[in-house]
């Protein structure tokens, strides 16, 4: 039973913090929403994000070949989850290690900017963009720009992958 003093995983509410941080950085002039994602994260040059703008990632209007159907055990969301799982991978595991490595494998399907699609990977791509634009982790930025300023009584933390990267799409606690 959770009490008012227990830490609680807020899951997808994490996306609201990630998006708010991006919006703050745009307003401050630190992040240019019209730039291509690769301006900030060149590592995504061979992914679906290569020709997407930061704004399209912020608005989740990227055209990704990515399924977030939680009822389908073969959906991409589970591959993303496996990549981000901090536990040691099985000996026969051949997939990406960590959230960022997974993002580099996402393929494009359609045209960016046309349709909204709720996809957690967009929030994680945005977290990477934010980190690269500021040279700070998403956890550090959230603490500096939001958490420390809103009078919270308790500390917070993020779930991280095996490489220590925060899960910007659902790992806030």
Secondary structure, 3 states (H helix, E strand, C coil): CCCCCCCCCCHHHHHHHHHHHHHHHHHHCCCCCCCEHHHHCHHHCCCHHHHCEHHHHHCCCCCEECCCCCCCCCCHHHHHHHHHCCCCCCCCCCCCCCHHHHHCCCEECCCCCCCCCCCHHHHHHHHHHHHHHHCCCHHHHHHHHCHHHCCCCCCCCECECCCCCECCCCCEC
